[in-house]
Amino acid sequence: MIQSKTRDVQVTYNRIAEEYARRIYDELRHKPLDRQLLDRFAANVPDSAGVVCELGCGPGHVARYLQGRRLQVRGMDMSEEMLTHARQLNPGITFEPGDMRALPVKDNSWAGVVAFYAIVNLQSGEIPQVFREMIRVLIPGGQLLLSFHVGEDTLHVEDNVWGCGVTLETTFFRVSTISDFLREAGFIIGEIIEREPYAPEVEYQSRRAYIFAQKPRTKITSA
């Protein structure tokens, strides 16, 4: 069932990749809070600390923004068509295929992870494994900036997305659900920020949440 859903998500994003890139690639220009939070994230990751990965990178606009903040950046996505657009739009940044539930990366490899709405196409039961993978690949003290749509852990279905003839299913999560999953995975939560949506011409009209979290610098052992 999960593998079938994964294939459906890949097919959907492959089909909308061109339109997605056209509509989304410059969105940060209209999102001052998002830029501010990305700036804070970049300031928390020294440029000498290592690689930062944008998971669910889409056309790579967040990776490009972070590269402009002097971070060593790469991107990862399950959609090959999204990766094609990301590579075309962002020469000089490495983009590669990958599944957040089983990242093709060694332990303690990345200094930071940014996941802007990367978890929204996953089922709730998959989220704990995703967070375990994120903390596994981060170095001690590694930073995470996560964003998602806020709701009651419910599935939202949008038909004929942008007139492309595809159906997109996304999950809107309670902030408490995601923060509990992060803590269970071992993350230390630094700050949780919520906002109302920007104007309809800028983005889908949903409440948004952002969480700053960190992998502990030393392993926590029980008494």
VENJOLIN-V282196 format. One record per helix or strand. SS is the DSSP state (H for helix, E for strand). FROM is the first residue (numbers start at 0). TO is the last residue. If there is no record, write none. Layout:
# VENJOLIN-V282196
SS;FROM;TO, SS;FROM;TO
This chain:
# VENJOLIN-V282196
H;1;23, H;26;29, H;31;43, E;50;54, H;60;66, E;71;76, H;79;88, E;93;96, E;98;98, E;101;101, E;109;115, H;123;136, E;137;149, E;153;157, H;160;162, E;167;172, H;174;184, E;186;194, E;207;214
